[in-house]
Amino acid sequence: MIRRNTKWLYLTLPYNATIGPISTLITLQIISLGGNALDIAYVISLGNLVLIPSSIFWGYTADRISRRKQIITSFSGTALSLFLLSYSRNVQMIALGYSLLIFSSTASTTPFNLLVMESASKKEWGALFSRYSFLSSIGTLIGLLISTFLVIYMRIFQIIFILAVIMAITAIISVKILPEPILTFERTAILHHKESFFTRLLHLPLMFLHLPNPHHFKLFKLSRLLRKPINYVPLLYIAIVIFYISSGIFNTVYPASLYVKGLDKSEALAVITMGMVFQIIGFRISEKLIKDKNETELAHKSLLLRGGSYFILGVSTLLFYGQLILILGLIFYPLAAGIAFAIYYSSSNTLIFKIVGERSQGKNLGVYSTVVGIALFLGSLLSGYITHYLSYGIDFITAGILLFISSLIFRYLEEG
């Protein structure tokens, strides 16, 4: 008999409320401490670099130790990392605290997914994963709303301290309510169910069943890229890598640009919060679209929308200051980070799901996770240099152009 108690799902509300606004908060904190775009890029890039080994390490432990113990360990480590961040008064300490936060929070991603599958019968997985994803999104939204309000009256390190206390309480509660499932699955089970696969990659876009070797990357040889149909997989991977590089270039410094261009911290957080609201709406829309439309067509069009929004935000950042930045941010950032991202995510991950669901799952997923991890690191690092030596506007325009290129690749794939 499979355990039916799913009260533990509500732990995702406070958990995501604490970690959801952190990257925006530390970005604004670095600027407040006198840092610049390069400092922000170094901190975020270090965190993205940590993602790769932490995904490998915690992935393997998920097959070997109790789900319950790993999630409690994750919660406890996340709380300690947040306490460290709340006492960080220089960029070096923020970088250390953020990297530890990334390492700790990564630990819970796979066990949560497996716990969903182990808490219900297979026919109930779809509904339970939808509930899990919805609660996670609402938790992130709550964290952003709380931060947007508190930053009016408090300093950022004080807000992070409050989030740390919430996380510590969540860790204590988790000891009481997290179940020890009767039936357990290995990580490969995630690849056999679309909802589990989607949810896993939404929370963390890296997953290693096996470490790839250099031979696995031969699919990117020029001779393969120029021949149909064997160029489909490498071109799809390249299009997705370009997407993640573009996202890193834009997202790393966008909150800082709002503050530098005359918005106060609360207004900057309000723009990011609005993006999260539209992302929740966007996922509802994408569920319907994905049933009726071709995935490559949806990816192509959503990237045009996201790239166009980035381009407009880049031009506006070059030309305007103050309230116009706020107005345009409230219009185009939700389109890019909300609607366009949700549709792109659903369509591109459907394509990836079809690939890793075939033979050589470990090899395909290992290559995919490696190139995505490198793209995340490279994008965030490039953002600092582009912004520092050119401008925020040029940085966003660059991100937009990259998305247009990615969109063209999906258009090519759509045509055969």
C-alpha angles and dihedrals in degrees: 000000000000116000113257100191108114101166087115088072089077089066086076090069098065092031094057091038089061100044099032099078097033100098091050092046095050091046090056091043092055091052090047090053090055097263125141140214092284091056091050091048092051092051096046093041092052089052091050090048090054089054093074101056092035091053090051095045099045092041092059093044089053088067093048111038137045117287088223094054093047094050092047089049089050093049093048093048091047091052092050091048091051091050088052091050091050089059095043113114101170137049094253093057091045089052091051094047093046093049091050089048091053091048093049098043092049089064095071099048101083096035090053091053093048092045090057089054092045094050099061143027117272094257089059096050095092094054093043094050090049089052092047092050092046094050090048091052093046089049091054090047091051091051092051092047092050091048092047090055099039095048088068090065106022141047118255095248088055090053091050089051090055090049089050091054090050090050092049091052089048090053091052092048091048090062088061103042108027108106128223100228120231093213120044133195132201119237093261087073088071090066094055097062123059098213093049091048093049094047092048094052093043091060094039123005093205126080126164120193089165132005110256120234127214091262090064091063093062088097086081093061113128091239090061095043092058098048127080132249096010091059092067098090098042092046091049090051091048092051090051092046090053088051092054093045089051092047091051092049091052106033098046095067105017096097089048091051091056091054094044091049094059108277121126120236094262092053091048091052090046090059091051090046092053088054089056092050091054091044090060089049090045093057090054089052094045092054089064097039095051090060094056106030137063111260095226091050091052092048091049094051096041090053090052089054093046093044092047090050091050090049093051092047089050094052092045090050089054094048109030143052136194123355096011088059089052094049095047091044091054089052106040104028092061089049091053102036095031119032100018094043094049093051093044093047093051095046099042094045090050087058092047091047090057091052099047090043089067128069123314094032094169094050095047094046093044093053091045094049093047095052092043091050091051090047093053091051094044095047095052092045094049091050092065095051095043092049096042097048099031118012146277090262094055089047092056093043089052090052090050093050091051090054090052088055091049089049091054091054091053088048089054090050090048091055092056 
